[in-house]
Amino acid sequence: TTMRVWDVLFNEGVKVLFRVALAIFK
C-alpha cells in the first residue's frame, strides 16, 4: 500500500537525518 511506502521512506529518512546530526555534532 502507499502508506507502507511512506512509512519506509520516513523511517529511512529519520535514520539518515540522525546520522547527519551525529556527524555535525562530532
PDB file of N, H, CA, C and O in Angstrom:
ATOM      1  N   THR A   1       0.837  -1.204   0.000  1.00  0.00           N
ATOM      2  CA  THR A   1       0.000   0.000   0.000  1.00  0.00           C
ATOM      3  C   THR A   1       0.873   1.256   0.000  1.00  0.00           C
ATOM      4  O   THR A   1       2.068   1.193   0.290  1.00  0.00           O
ATOM      5  N   THR A   2       0.275   2.371  -0.321  1.00  0.00           N
ATOM      6  H   THR A   2      -0.696   2.422  -0.557  1.00  0.00           H
ATOM      7  CA  THR A   2       1.018   3.629  -0.366  1.00  0.00           C
ATOM      8  C   THR A   2       1.534   3.995   1.024  1.00  0.00           C
ATOM      9  O   THR A   2       2.653   4.488   1.167  1.00  0.00           O
ATOM     10  N   MET A   3       0.714   3.750   2.045  1.00  0.00           N
ATOM     11  H   MET A   3      -0.195   3.350   1.928  1.00  0.00           H
ATOM     12  CA  MET A   3       1.107   4.090   3.414  1.00  0.00           C
ATOM     13  C   MET A   3       2.373   3.351   3.818  1.00  0.00           C
ATOM     14  O   MET A   3       3.225   3.915   4.505  1.00  0.00           O
ATOM     15  N   ARG A   4       2.510   2.093   3.402  1.00  0.00           N
ATOM     16  H   ARG A   4       1.818   1.634   2.845  1.00  0.00           H
ATOM     17  CA  ARG A   4       3.714   1.326   3.746  1.00  0.00           C
ATOM     18  C   ARG A   4       4.939   1.972   3.105  1.00  0.00           C
ATOM     19  O   ARG A   4       5.994   2.073   3.730  1.00  0.00           O
ATOM     20  N   VAL A   5       4.792   2.410   1.853  1.00  0.00           N
ATOM     21  H   VAL A   5       3.935   2.329   1.345  1.00  0.00           H
ATOM     22  CA  VAL A   5       5.912   3.046   1.156  1.00  0.00           C
ATOM     23  C   VAL A   5       6.348   4.297   1.911  1.00  0.00           C
ATOM     24  O   VAL A   5       7.538   4.498   2.149  1.00  0.00           O
ATOM     25  N   TRP A   6       5.380   5.140   2.288  1.00  0.00           N
ATOM     26  H   TRP A   6       4.412   4.976   2.095  1.00  0.00           H
ATOM     27  CA  TRP A   6       5.706   6.365   3.014  1.00  0.00           C
ATOM     28  C   TRP A   6       6.322   6.048   4.366  1.00  0.00           C
ATOM     29  O   TRP A   6       7.226   6.747   4.822  1.00  0.00           O
ATOM     30  N   ASP A   7       5.818   4.967   5.021  1.00  0.00           N
ATOM     31  H   ASP A   7       5.083   4.400   4.650  1.00  0.00           H
ATOM     32  CA  ASP A   7       6.345   4.584   6.325  1.00  0.00           C
ATOM     33  C   ASP A   7       7.818   4.211   6.212  1.00  0.00           C
ATOM     34  O   ASP A   7       8.632   4.614   7.043  1.00  0.00           O
ATOM     35  N   VAL A   8       8.156   3.441   5.184  1.00  0.00           N
ATOM     36  H   VAL A   8       7.495   3.113   4.509  1.00  0.00           H
ATOM     37  CA  VAL A   8       9.549   3.030   4.970  1.00  0.00           C
ATOM     38  C   VAL A   8      10.418   4.246   4.665  1.00  0.00           C
ATOM     39  O   VAL A   8      11.508   4.391   5.218  1.00  0.00           O
ATOM     40  N   LEU A   9       9.931   5.118   3.782  1.00  0.00           N
ATOM     41  H   LEU A   9       9.045   5.000   3.332  1.00  0.00           H
ATOM     42  CA  LEU A   9      10.706   6.308   3.423  1.00  0.00           C
ATOM     43  C   LEU A   9      10.936   7.189   4.645  1.00  0.00           C
ATOM     44  O   LEU A   9      12.026   7.730   4.829  1.00  0.00           O
ATOM     45  N   PHE A  10       9.911   7.332   5.478  1.00  0.00           N
ATOM     46  H   PHE A  10       9.025   6.893   5.329  1.00  0.00           H
ATOM     47  CA  PHE A  10      10.028   8.155   6.678  1.00  0.00           C
ATOM     48  C   PHE A  10      11.057   7.566   7.635  1.00  0.00           C
ATOM     49  O   PHE A  10      11.897   8.288   8.173  1.00  0.00           O
ATOM     50  N   ASN A  11      10.990   6.247   7.849  1.00  0.00           N
ATOM     51  H   ASN A  11      10.308   5.660   7.412  1.00  0.00           H
ATOM     52  CA  ASN A  11      11.939   5.585   8.755  1.00  0.00           C
ATOM     53  C   ASN A  11      13.365   5.733   8.252  1.00  0.00           C
ATOM     54  O   ASN A  11      14.266   6.040   9.031  1.00  0.00           O
ATOM     55  N   GLU A  12      13.579   5.520   6.963  1.00  0.00           N
ATOM     56  H   GLU A  12      12.847   5.271   6.330  1.00  0.00           H
ATOM     57  CA  GLU A  12      14.926   5.663   6.393  1.00  0.00           C
ATOM     58  C   GLU A  12      15.391   7.111   6.498  1.00  0.00           C
ATOM     59  O   GLU A  12      16.557   7.374   6.793  1.00  0.00           O
ATOM     60  N   GLY A  13      14.485   8.043   6.257  1.00  0.00           N
ATOM     61  H   GLY A  13      13.538   7.831   6.017  1.00  0.00           H
ATOM     62  CA  GLY A  13      14.821   9.465   6.330  1.00  0.00           C
ATOM     63  C   GLY A  13      15.282   9.852   7.726  1.00  0.00           C
ATOM     64  O   GLY A  13      16.235  10.613   7.889  1.00  0.00           O
ATOM     65  N   VAL A  14      14.591   9.317   8.735  1.00  0.00           N
ATOM     66  H   VAL A  14      13.816   8.698   8.602  1.00  0.00           H
ATOM     67  CA  VAL A  14      14.953   9.614  10.122  1.00  0.00           C
ATOM     68  C   VAL A  14      16.352   9.090  10.416  1.00  0.00           C
ATOM     69  O   VAL A  14      17.143   9.765  11.075  1.00  0.00           O
ATOM     70  N   LYS A  15      16.663   7.890   9.930  1.00  0.00           N
ATOM     71  H   LYS A  15      16.021   7.342   9.395  1.00  0.00           H
ATOM     72  CA  LYS A  15      17.991   7.307  10.146  1.00  0.00           C
ATOM     73  C   LYS A  15      19.065   8.185   9.512  1.00  0.00           C
ATOM     74  O   LYS A  15      20.101   8.443  10.124  1.00  0.00           O
ATOM     75  N   VAL A  16      18.817   8.645   8.281  1.00  0.00           N
ATOM     76  H   VAL A  16      17.975   8.435   7.784  1.00  0.00           H
ATOM     77  CA  VAL A  16      19.790   9.479   7.579  1.00  0.00           C
ATOM     78  C   VAL A  16      19.991  10.802   8.323  1.00  0.00           C
ATOM     79  O   VAL A  16      21.124  11.236   8.529  1.00  0.00           O
ATOM     80  N   LEU A  17      18.888  11.438   8.723  1.00  0.00           N
ATOM     81  H   LEU A  17      17.968  11.084   8.555  1.00  0.00           H
ATOM     82  CA  LEU A  17      18.988  12.711   9.435  1.00  0.00           C
ATOM     83  C   LEU A  17      19.743  12.535  10.745  1.00  0.00           C
ATOM     84  O   LEU A  17      20.537  13.391  11.135  1.00  0.00           O
ATOM     85  N   PHE A  18      19.487  11.402  11.430  1.00  0.00           N
ATOM     86  H   PHE A  18      18.842  10.706  11.113  1.00  0.00           H
ATOM     87  CA  PHE A  18      20.162  11.141  12.699  1.00  0.00           C
ATOM     88  C   PHE A  18      21.662  11.000  12.489  1.00  0.00           C
ATOM     89  O   PHE A  18      22.455  11.523  13.272  1.00  0.00           O
ATOM     90  N   ARG A  19      22.052  10.295  11.436  1.00  0.00           N
ATOM     91  H   ARG A  19      21.408   9.870  10.800  1.00  0.00           H
ATOM     92  CA  ARG A  19      23.478  10.116  11.136  1.00  0.00           C
ATOM     93  C   ARG A  19      24.122  11.454  10.805  1.00  0.00           C
ATOM     94  O   ARG A  19      25.236  11.732  11.250  1.00  0.00           O
ATOM     95  N   VAL A  20      23.435  12.280  10.032  1.00  0.00           N
ATOM     96  H   VAL A  20      22.530  12.054   9.671  1.00  0.00           H
ATOM     97  CA  VAL A  20      23.968  13.599   9.666  1.00  0.00           C
ATOM     98  C   VAL A  20      24.137  14.452  10.919  1.00  0.00           C
ATOM     99  O   VAL A  20      25.144  15.141  11.079  1.00  0.00           O
ATOM    100  N   ALA A  21      23.144  14.402  11.806  1.00  0.00           N
ATOM    101  H   ALA A  21      22.326  13.842  11.676  1.00  0.00           H
ATOM    102  CA  ALA A  21      23.205  15.180  13.046  1.00  0.00           C
ATOM    103  C   ALA A  21      24.406  14.741  13.880  1.00  0.00           C
ATOM    104  O   ALA A  21      25.125  15.581  14.422  1.00  0.00           O
ATOM    105  N   LEU A  22      24.626  13.434  13.985  1.00  0.00           N
ATOM    106  H   LEU A  22      24.043  12.751  13.545  1.00  0.00           H
ATOM    107  CA  LEU A  22      25.771  12.927  14.753  1.00  0.00           C
ATOM    108  C   LEU A  22      27.077  13.401  14.128  1.00  0.00           C
ATOM    109  O   LEU A  22      28.004  13.789  14.839  1.00  0.00           O
ATOM    110  N   ALA A  23      27.151  13.370  12.806  1.00  0.00           N
ATOM    111  H   ALA A  23      26.398  13.054  12.228  1.00  0.00           H
ATOM    112  CA  ALA A  23      28.369  13.788  12.110  1.00  0.00           C
ATOM    113  C   ALA A  23      28.657  15.269  12.378  1.00  0.00           C
ATOM    114  O   ALA A  23      29.810  15.665  12.549  1.00  0.00           O
ATOM    115  N   ILE A  24      27.600  16.078  12.412  1.00  0.00           N
ATOM    116  H   ILE A  24      26.663  15.756  12.273  1.00  0.00           H
ATOM    117  CA  ILE A  24      27.766  17.521  12.635  1.00  0.00           C
ATOM    118  C   ILE A  24      28.225  17.794  14.068  1.00  0.00           C
ATOM    119  O   ILE A  24      29.100  18.629  14.296  1.00  0.00           O
ATOM    120  N   PHE A  25      27.632  17.088  15.031  1.00  0.00           N
ATOM    121  H   PHE A  25      26.921  16.409  14.846  1.00  0.00           H
ATOM    122  CA  PHE A  25      27.957  17.335  16.436  1.00  0.00           C
ATOM    123  C   PHE A  25      29.312  16.788  16.860  1.00  0.00           C
ATOM    124  O   PHE A  25      29.840  17.183  17.900  1.00  0.00           O
ATOM    125  N   LYS A  26      29.884  15.880  16.064  1.00  0.00           N
ATOM    126  H   LYS A  26      29.455  15.560  15.219  1.00  0.00           H
ATOM    127  CA  LYS A  26      31.189  15.328  16.436  1.00  0.00           C
ATOM    128  C   LYS A  26      32.282  16.377  16.273  1.00  0.00           C
ATOM    129  O   LYS A  26      33.451  16.098  16.539  1.00  0.00           O
TER     130      LYS A  26
END
